[in-house]
């Protein structure tokens, strides 16, 4: 079994470019790659006539998880996150992080809505201009186009921003309701 695994890893690693194998070797990431993989890489590099470089300190764990220190939470939010009696069906940190992301996305959508309407200004101006066939150079064309862009931007914000903000608030309200209901028992 071990010999089959060695051959299988060898066949896969032998397909990689020498530069990629050298990068894996130098990084020495033991979390992503097994000891057998490093033995195989060493063997392949020697067969290719490459000088084996020194390895970095081995990495045994990736700390990719986000923590509450990475975000600015209020004291109330930190109290909920760090409660010694956490809820069973959800992670308060994930809920608060999701609400922060939704709030951020709502603000980004305002910028996108505004930019989209500015980019479409000539198209909207053409639509408005089609109503002024007898007087194509009228100042009213610009006034109506600006008014149309403003209304369109406002409607876009109402349709996108406010529902996202409401979703964020609903998540917080549900979490805090559950949190406070546990405290009363």
N, C-alpha and C positions, 0 to 999 in steps of 0.2 A: 504494500500500500504506500509506504513512504517513498519507495523508489518510483512508483507511478506518479506520485505527486511531484517529485523532483523533476521528472521528465516533462510533465505537463507545464509546470512553472517555467522550465527551461525553454520549452517551445514558445510559450507566450512572450517571455522576456527577450528571446533572441530576435523577435520581430521588431523590437523597439530600436530606435536610433541610438548610437553610442552616446550622444549628448544627453538624451533623456535618461539613459542608464546611469551616466555620471551624476546627473542631478539627483536622482533617487539615492544613489550611493552616498553623495555628500550630505544630503538632508538627513539621512539616517533616521527616517520616520518609522519607528517600530510599531506605531499605532496602526498605520496603513499597510505596512509591509511586514511579512513574517521573516523569521531568521533564515528559513530556507530560501526565500526570495533574495536575501542579501548574499547568501552563499552562491546562488545561481548567478547573480549579477557579477560577483567577483570572478567567477569561473568564465563567464562570457567576455568580460573586459580583458581578462588575461589572454583568452584565445584570439581576441581582436588585436592584441599587441598594444593595448592602452595601459599607460602607467596608472596604477591605482592610487587615487588621491586620498588624503586624510578625510575622515568622516567628522561631521559635527557631533556634538553631544547627542545621544539618542533621545528621541521624543517618544514617550510612552503613553501620552494622553493629550488629547486636543481639548482645549477649553473654549469651545465655540459658543457655549451657551451664553445668552445675554443675562446680565444680572441687573438688579435694581440700581446698582451704583452707576451703570451706564446711562441712566435716564434721570431726569429731574422729577421726582415724585414729591407730592406734598407730605406733610407729617401724617395726615389722616390716611393717605394712600400707603405710606410705609407701614403704618400700624396695621392695616389690613393685610399687607403682603407678609409681614413678619409675625402674624398671629400664630400662637402655638397650637391652636385648634383649627387647622385649615379645612376648607370645604372639601368634600369627597368628590364632587362631580366636575370641578373646574379649578384652574390655577389662578388665583387672584392676580398674580404678576402678569400672566398672559392676557387676562381681561383688561387690566389697566394699560398694558402695552398696546393692545389692539385699539383701545379707545384713543390713545395718543396718536396712533398711526391713522386712524379714521379722521381725527381732527386735522392732522397734517395734510391728509389727502383732500379734505374739504377746502383747505386754503389753496392747495395747488390747483384744484379744479377751477377756482375763481380766475386764476391767472390763465389757465388754458381756455376757459370760456371767453375771456376778454381777448386773448390773442387770436382765437378762432374767428371771432367777429370782426376784428381789425383786418385780418387776412381776407375775409370775405367782403370787405367794404366795396371793392369794385363790382363784384357780382350783385350786391344789393343795390348799388348805385345804378346798374344797368336795369334792374327790375323797376326801380323808381322812375328812371328816365323813360321807360316804355309808356308811362302814363302821361308824359309831357312831350308827346310827339310834335306838337305845333311849336313848342318853345324849348328845344333841347339844351339851351344854355342858361336856363333859369336858375336863380339862386335857390329857389324852392326845392330843386332836386337835391342839393347838398343838405339843406335843412331837414327834409324828409328822410334822407339816407342816414344822417346822424341820429335822428329820432328813432329810426328803425333799428340801427345798431345798438342804441342805448336800451330800447325795449327788449331786443333780442338778448342782449347781455344780462339784463335784469331777470328775464325769464329763465335763462340758463342757470343763473345763480340760485334762483328760487327752486328750480327743479333738481339741482345737483347739491348745492351747499347745505341747504336747510335739512333735507332728508339725511344726509351723512351726519350732520351735527346731532340730529334727533336720535339716530341710531347709536351714536357714541353716548349720549346722555342716558338712553334706555339701558344700555349695557351697564353703565355705572349704577343706575338706580336699582336694577335687578341684583347686582352684586352686593350693594350696600344694604338692600332690604334683607337678603339672605344672611349677610354678615351680622346685622343687628338682631335678626330673629334668633340666631344661635346664641347671642349674648343674653337674651331674656330668659332662656330655658335654664 
